């Protein structure tokens, strides 16, 4: 017997539709402004940001969002889509030029410190475990404002967590390729701890899902364990993909930085290696190359 439509239909949540829409409008308005100014945002970054917003919409408004109120495993899938996948795609869609209007505001400029790897990682980890404390987790169940806050913090701290790896903001000089690999491994290990707790716990952590589990014909322990398996599998594949990207980006940035240094030397311009590295990491290598090329003609 197939389940009633109500159990597989999507849900329309105005509280969460509004910020997604505003984020999309502001992003593409800024993209167009930069384009008119001759500073085009790469198409692949625009696609990533759009895909990030689409992933959030899928997590919230597709059947996944509805079934997440009935099964732990669906709720886990929703949170992974928002906190891991969507946050990663949004960060990949950013450049420093896109963020400049925000960074011009003193309060937001000071918040750049939160993207430091020594802060971004523990903040993300604390938020992850906080919302999975049984009492807190169940308080967010069925309470729209608290649930929206939960989703917001997963997305916010997920973005902060990815910023040291993929973000356009300045990173500590010591945070090189080796540290990036260690960082990704630490993120994966932290997620694995929670995944194993869910997989191997012999007690029911979230009894509030009992009605949904009865409807779907799955035991509470099996539902909870499956959620842990989903978290482990998703984390493993995501970590492998991110590590492959890190190795690729490290090689690309090294080549681009060296090309800039060689160009500066050919033009007889003194270019500090750290400046070249910062430009490449922020996605401004092409702009610096253009300036170096024009410097000879002045």
The 8 nearest C-alpha neighbors of each residue, nearest first, counted from 0:
[[1, 2, 3, 215, 214, 4, 216, 6],
 [0, 2, 3, 4, 6, 7, 215, 5],
 [3, 1, 6, 4, 0, 7, 5, 215],
 [4, 2, 5, 6, 1, 7, 8, 0],
 [3, 5, 6, 7, 8, 2, 1, 9],
 [6, 4, 3, 8, 7, 2, 9, 65],
 [5, 7, 4, 3, 8, 2, 66, 65],
 [6, 8, 62, 4, 5, 9, 66, 65],
 [9, 7, 62, 5, 4, 6, 10, 65],
 [8, 10, 61, 62, 60, 65, 64, 7],
 [9, 11, 60, 65, 12, 61, 8, 64],
 [10, 12, 60, 13, 9, 16, 59, 15],
 [13, 11, 14, 15, 16, 10, 60, 59],
 [14, 12, 16, 15, 17, 11, 18, 10],
 [13, 15, 12, 16, 17, 147, 18, 143],
 [14, 16, 13, 17, 12, 18, 19, 147],
 [17, 15, 13, 19, 18, 14, 12, 20],
 [16, 18, 20, 15, 19, 13, 14, 21],
 [19, 17, 21, 20, 16, 15, 22, 14],
 [20, 18, 22, 16, 17, 21, 23, 52],
 [21, 19, 23, 17, 18, 22, 16, 24],
 [22, 20, 18, 24, 23, 19, 25, 17],
 [23, 21, 19, 25, 20, 24, 18, 26],
 [24, 22, 26, 20, 21, 25, 27, 19],
 [23, 25, 21, 26, 27, 22, 28, 20],
 [26, 24, 28, 22, 23, 27, 21, 29],
 [27, 25, 23, 29, 28, 24, 22, 30],
 [28, 26, 30, 29, 24, 25, 31, 23],
 [27, 29, 25, 31, 30, 26, 24, 32],
 [28, 30, 32, 26, 27, 31, 33, 25],
 [31, 29, 27, 33, 28, 32, 34, 26],
 [30, 32, 34, 28, 29, 33, 27, 35],
 [33, 31, 29, 35, 34, 30, 28, 36],
 [34, 32, 36, 38, 30, 31, 35, 39],
 [33, 35, 39, 31, 37, 38, 36, 32],
 [36, 34, 32, 33, 37, 31, 38, 39],
 [37, 35, 33, 34, 38, 32, 39, 31],
 [36, 38, 34, 35, 39, 33, 32, 40],
 [39, 37, 33, 34, 36, 40, 35, 96],
 [38, 40, 34, 33, 37, 41, 30, 36],
 [39, 41, 30, 42, 38, 44, 45, 34],
 [42, 40, 44, 43, 39, 45, 92, 46],
 [41, 43, 45, 44, 46, 40, 39, 47],
 [42, 44, 46, 45, 41, 47, 92, 40],
 [45, 43, 92, 47, 46, 42, 41, 91],
 [46, 44, 42, 48, 47, 43, 92, 49],
 [45, 47, 43, 49, 44, 48, 50, 42],
 [48, 46, 50, 44, 88, 92, 45, 49],
 [49, 47, 92, 89, 51, 45, 50, 46],
 [48, 50, 46, 52, 51, 47, 53, 45],
 [49, 51, 53, 47, 48, 52, 46, 54],
 [50, 52, 85, 88, 48, 54, 89, 49],
 [51, 53, 55, 49, 54, 50, 56, 48],
 [54, 52, 50, 56, 51, 55, 57, 49],
 [55, 53, 57, 51, 56, 52, 85, 50],
 [54, 56, 58, 52, 53, 57, 81, 85],
 [55, 57, 53, 59, 54, 58, 60, 52],
 [58, 56, 54, 61, 55, 60, 59, 53],
 [57, 59, 77, 55, 56, 64, 63, 60],
 [60, 58, 64, 56, 57, 61, 55, 63],
 [59, 61, 10, 9, 64, 57, 56, 11],
 [60, 62, 9, 57, 63, 64, 59, 58],
 [63, 61, 9, 7, 8, 65, 64, 66],
 [64, 62, 61, 66, 65, 67, 58, 73],
 [63, 65, 59, 67, 62, 60, 58, 61],
 [66, 64, 62, 67, 63, 68, 9, 10],
 [65, 67, 69, 68, 63, 64, 73, 62],
 [68, 66, 74, 73, 64, 69, 65, 70],
 [69, 67, 66, 65, 70, 74, 140, 64],
 [68, 70, 211, 66, 67, 208, 212, 71],
 [71, 69, 73, 72, 67, 211, 208, 68],
 [70, 72, 74, 73, 223, 222, 75, 226],
 [71, 73, 226, 75, 70, 74, 222, 225],
 [74, 72, 67, 76, 75, 70, 71, 66],
 [73, 75, 67, 71, 77, 76, 72, 78],
 [74, 76, 72, 78, 73, 77, 226, 71],
 [75, 77, 73, 79, 74, 78, 80, 72],
 [76, 78, 74, 58, 80, 75, 79, 73],
 [77, 79, 81, 75, 80, 76, 82, 74],
 [80, 78, 76, 83, 82, 81, 77, 75],
 [79, 81, 84, 77, 78, 83, 85, 82],
 [80, 82, 85, 78, 79, 55, 154, 83],
 [81, 83, 153, 154, 157, 79, 78, 86],
 [84, 82, 79, 86, 80, 81, 85, 157],
 [83, 85, 80, 87, 86, 81, 88, 82],
 [86, 84, 51, 81, 88, 87, 54, 80],
 [85, 87, 158, 89, 157, 88, 84, 83],
 [88, 86, 84, 90, 85, 89, 83, 161],
 [89, 87, 51, 47, 91, 85, 90, 86],
 [88, 90, 48, 92, 86, 51, 91, 87],
 [91, 89, 92, 87, 93, 88, 166, 158],
 [92, 90, 88, 89, 93, 44, 47, 165],
 [91, 93, 44, 48, 89, 47, 90, 45],
 [94, 92, 90, 91, 97, 44, 167, 89],
 [95, 93, 97, 167, 96, 282, 281, 98],
 [94, 96, 98, 167, 97, 99, 281, 168],
 [97, 95, 99, 94, 98, 33, 100, 38],
 [96, 98, 94, 95, 99, 93, 29, 30],
 [99, 97, 95, 96, 101, 100, 102, 94],
 [98, 100, 102, 96, 101, 97, 95, 103],
 [101, 99, 103, 102, 98, 104, 97, 96],
 [102, 100, 103, 99, 98, 104, 107, 108],
 [101, 103, 108, 99, 104, 100, 107, 98],
 [102, 104, 100, 101, 99, 105, 108, 107],
 [105, 103, 102, 101, 107, 106, 108, 100],
 [104, 106, 108, 107, 103, 109, 102, 101],
 [107, 105, 109, 108, 104, 110, 102, 103],
 [108, 106, 110, 109, 104, 105, 102, 101],
 [107, 109, 102, 105, 110, 106, 111, 104],
 [110, 108, 111, 106, 107, 105, 112, 102],
 [109, 111, 107, 112, 108, 113, 106, 114],
 [112, 110, 113, 109, 114, 108, 107, 168],
 [111, 113, 110, 114, 115, 109, 118, 108],
 [114, 112, 111, 115, 110, 119, 118, 159],
 [113, 115, 119, 112, 159, 111, 162, 116],
 [114, 116, 118, 113, 117, 112, 119, 163],
 [117, 115, 119, 118, 163, 120, 114, 160],
 [116, 118, 115, 119, 120, 121, 114, 113],
 [119, 117, 116, 115, 120, 113, 121, 122],
 [120, 118, 116, 160, 114, 122, 159, 113],
 [119, 121, 123, 160, 122, 118, 116, 124],
 [122, 120, 124, 123, 118, 119, 125, 117],
 [123, 121, 125, 119, 120, 124, 118, 126],
 [122, 124, 156, 120, 126, 121, 125, 160],
 [125, 123, 121, 127, 126, 122, 120, 128],
 [126, 124, 122, 128, 127, 123, 129, 121],
 [125, 127, 129, 123, 124, 128, 122, 130],
 [128, 126, 124, 125, 129, 130, 123, 131],
 [127, 129, 131, 125, 130, 126, 124, 132],
 [130, 128, 126, 131, 132, 127, 125, 135],
 [129, 131, 136, 128, 132, 135, 127, 126],
 [132, 130, 128, 136, 129, 133, 127, 135],
 [131, 133, 135, 129, 130, 134, 136, 128],
 [134, 132, 136, 135, 204, 131, 205, 137],
 [133, 135, 137, 136, 132, 138, 131, 205],
 [136, 134, 138, 132, 137, 133, 130, 139],
 [137, 135, 133, 131, 130, 139, 134, 138],
 [136, 138, 140, 139, 134, 135, 133, 207],
 [139, 137, 135, 140, 136, 134, 142, 145],
 [138, 140, 146, 145, 137, 142, 136, 141],
 [141, 139, 137, 138, 142, 146, 136, 68],
 [140, 142, 143, 139, 146, 68, 138, 137],
 [143, 141, 139, 145, 140, 144, 146, 138],
 [142, 144, 146, 145, 147, 141, 139, 140],
 [145, 143, 147, 146, 142, 148, 139, 14],
 [146, 144, 148, 139, 147, 142, 143, 149],
 [145, 147, 139, 149, 143, 148, 144, 142],
 [146, 148, 144, 150, 149, 145, 143, 151],
 [149, 147, 145, 151, 146, 150, 152, 144],
 [148, 150, 146, 152, 147, 151, 145, 153],
 [151, 149, 153, 147, 148, 152, 154, 146],
 [152, 150, 148, 154, 149, 153, 155, 147],
 [151, 153, 155, 154, 149, 150, 156, 148],
 [154, 152, 82, 150, 151, 156, 155, 157],
 [153, 155, 82, 157, 151, 152, 86, 156],
 [156, 154, 152, 158, 157, 153, 151, 159],
 [155, 157, 159, 123, 158, 153, 154, 152],
 [158, 156, 154, 160, 82, 155, 86, 159],
 [157, 159, 86, 155, 161, 156, 160, 162],
 [160, 158, 156, 162, 119, 157, 114, 161],
 [159, 161, 157, 119, 158, 120, 162, 156],
 [162, 160, 158, 164, 159, 163, 165, 87],
 [161, 163, 166, 159, 165, 164, 160, 114],
 [164, 162, 116, 161, 166, 165, 114, 115],
 [163, 165, 162, 161, 166, 179, 245, 160],
 [166, 164, 162, 163, 161, 91, 90, 167],
 [165, 167, 162, 168, 90, 163, 164, 161],
 [168, 166, 281, 94, 95, 280, 169, 165],
 [167, 169, 166, 281, 95, 170, 111, 162],
 [170, 168, 167, 277, 171, 281, 280, 166],
 [169, 171, 172, 168, 163, 174, 115, 114],
 [172, 170, 174, 173, 169, 115, 116, 175],
 [171, 173, 174, 170, 175, 273, 169, 277],
 [172, 174, 171, 175, 178, 170, 176, 177],
 [175, 173, 171, 178, 172, 179, 170, 176],
 [174, 176, 178, 177, 173, 179, 172, 171],
 [175, 177, 179, 178, 180, 249, 174, 245],
 [178, 176, 180, 179, 175, 181, 174, 182],
 [177, 179, 181, 174, 180, 175, 176, 182],
 [180, 178, 182, 176, 181, 177, 175, 183],
 [179, 181, 183, 177, 182, 178, 184, 176],
 [182, 180, 178, 184, 179, 183, 185, 177],
 [183, 181, 179, 185, 180, 184, 178, 186],
 [182, 184, 186, 180, 185, 181, 187, 179],
 [183, 185, 187, 181, 182, 186, 188, 180],
 [186, 184, 188, 182, 187, 183, 189, 181],
 [187, 185, 183, 189, 184, 188, 182, 190],
 [186, 188, 184, 190, 185, 189, 191, 234],
 [189, 187, 191, 185, 190, 186, 184, 192],
 [190, 188, 186, 192, 191, 187, 185, 124],
 [189, 191, 187, 192, 193, 188, 194, 186],
 [190, 192, 194, 188, 189, 193, 231, 195],
 [193, 191, 195, 189, 190, 194, 196, 188],
 [194, 192, 196, 195, 191, 190, 197, 189],
 [193, 195, 227, 191, 197, 192, 196, 230],
 [194, 196, 198, 192, 197, 193, 199, 191],
 [197, 195, 193, 194, 198, 200, 199, 192],
 [196, 198, 227, 194, 195, 224, 200, 199],
 [199, 197, 224, 227, 195, 196, 200, 194],
 [200, 198, 196, 197, 195, 201, 224, 227],
 [201, 199, 202, 196, 197, 198, 203, 224],
 [200, 202, 199, 203, 220, 198, 197, 204],
 [201, 203, 200, 204, 220, 199, 219, 205],
 [202, 204, 205, 220, 206, 219, 201, 200],
 [205, 203, 133, 202, 206, 223, 200, 197],
 [204, 206, 207, 203, 133, 208, 137, 136],
 [207, 205, 208, 209, 203, 204, 219, 137],
 [206, 208, 205, 209, 137, 210, 140, 211],
 [209, 207, 206, 211, 69, 210, 70, 212],
 [208, 210, 212, 207, 211, 206, 213, 219],
 [211, 209, 213, 212, 208, 214, 69, 207],
 [210, 212, 69, 214, 213, 208, 209, 70],
 [211, 213, 209, 215, 217, 214, 210, 216],
 [214, 212, 216, 210, 211, 215, 209, 217],
 [213, 215, 211, 212, 216, 210, 217, 69],
 [216, 214, 212, 213, 217, 211, 70, 69],
 [217, 215, 213, 214, 212, 218, 211, 219],
 [218, 216, 212, 215, 222, 213, 221, 219],
 [217, 219, 221, 220, 222, 212, 216, 213],
 [218, 220, 222, 221, 223, 203, 212, 217],
 [219, 221, 223, 222, 218, 224, 203, 202],
 [222, 220, 224, 218, 223, 219, 225, 217],
 [223, 221, 219, 225, 220, 224, 72, 71],
 [222, 224, 220, 226, 221, 225, 197, 71],
 [225, 223, 198, 227, 221, 226, 197, 222],
 [224, 226, 228, 222, 227, 223, 221, 72],
 [227, 225, 72, 229, 223, 224, 228, 75],
 [226, 228, 194, 198, 197, 224, 230, 225],
 [229, 227, 225, 231, 230, 226, 232, 224],
 [230, 228, 226, 232, 227, 231, 233, 225],
 [229, 231, 227, 233, 228, 194, 232, 234],
 [232, 230, 228, 234, 229, 233, 194, 191],
 [231, 233, 235, 229, 234, 230, 228, 236],
 [234, 232, 230, 236, 235, 231, 229, 237],
 [235, 233, 237, 231, 232, 236, 238, 230],
 [234, 236, 232, 238, 237, 233, 231, 239],
 [237, 235, 239, 233, 238, 234, 240, 232],
 [236, 238, 240, 234, 239, 235, 233, 241],
 [237, 239, 241, 235, 240, 236, 234, 242],
 [240, 238, 236, 242, 237, 241, 243, 235],
 [241, 239, 237, 243, 238, 242, 236, 244],
 [240, 242, 244, 238, 243, 239, 245, 237],
 [241, 243, 245, 239, 244, 240, 238, 246],
 [244, 242, 240, 246, 241, 245, 239, 247],
 [243, 245, 241, 247, 242, 246, 248, 240],
 [246, 244, 242, 248, 247, 243, 249, 241],
 [245, 247, 249, 243, 244, 248, 242, 250],
 [246, 248, 244, 250, 245, 249, 251, 243],
 [249, 247, 251, 245, 250, 246, 252, 244],
 [248, 250, 246, 252, 251, 247, 245, 253],
 [251, 249, 253, 247, 248, 252, 254, 246],
 [252, 250, 248, 254, 253, 249, 255, 247],
 [253, 251, 255, 249, 254, 250, 248, 256],
 [252, 254, 250, 256, 251, 255, 249, 257],
 [253, 255, 251, 257, 252, 256, 258, 250],
 [256, 254, 252, 258, 257, 253, 251, 259],
 [257, 255, 259, 253, 258, 254, 275, 252],
 [256, 258, 260, 254, 259, 255, 261, 253],
 [259, 257, 255, 261, 256, 260, 262, 254],
 [260, 258, 262, 256, 257, 261, 263, 288],
 [259, 261, 257, 263, 262, 258, 264, 256],
 [262, 260, 264, 258, 259, 263, 257, 265],
 [261, 263, 259, 265, 264, 260, 258, 266],
 [264, 262, 268, 266, 260, 265, 261, 267],
 [263, 265, 267, 261, 262, 266, 268, 260],
 [266, 264, 262, 263, 267, 261, 268, 260],
 [267, 265, 263, 264, 268, 295, 262, 291],
 [266, 268, 264, 265, 263, 269, 295, 262],
 [269, 267, 263, 266, 264, 270, 265, 291],
 [268, 270, 263, 271, 267, 264, 260, 266],
 [271, 269, 268, 263, 272, 260, 275, 274],
 [270, 272, 274, 273, 275, 269, 260, 276],
 [273, 271, 275, 274, 276, 270, 260, 256],
 [274, 272, 276, 275, 271, 277, 172, 270],
 [275, 273, 277, 271, 276, 272, 278, 270],
 [274, 276, 272, 278, 273, 277, 256, 279],
 [277, 275, 273, 279, 274, 278, 256, 280],
 [276, 278, 274, 280, 279, 275, 281, 273],
 [279, 277, 283, 275, 281, 284, 276, 280],
 [278, 280, 284, 282, 276, 281, 277, 283],
 [279, 281, 277, 282, 278, 276, 167, 252],
 [282, 280, 167, 278, 279, 283, 277, 95],
 [283, 281, 279, 280, 284, 278, 94, 167],
 [284, 282, 278, 286, 285, 281, 279, 287],
 [283, 285, 279, 287, 278, 286, 282, 288],
 [284, 286, 288, 287, 283, 289, 282, 279],
 [287, 285, 289, 283, 288, 284, 290, 38],
 [288, 286, 290, 284, 289, 285, 291, 283],
 [287, 289, 285, 291, 286, 290, 284, 292],
 [290, 288, 292, 286, 287, 291, 285, 293],
 [289, 291, 287, 293, 292, 288, 294, 286],
 [290, 292, 288, 294, 289, 293, 287, 263],
 [291, 293, 289, 290, 294, 288, 295, 296],
 [294, 292, 290, 296, 295, 291, 289, 297],
 [293, 295, 291, 297, 296, 292, 290, 266],
 [296, 294, 293, 297, 292, 266, 291, 267],
 [295, 297, 293, 294, 292, 291, 266, 290],
 [296, 294, 295, 293, 292, 291, 290, 266]]
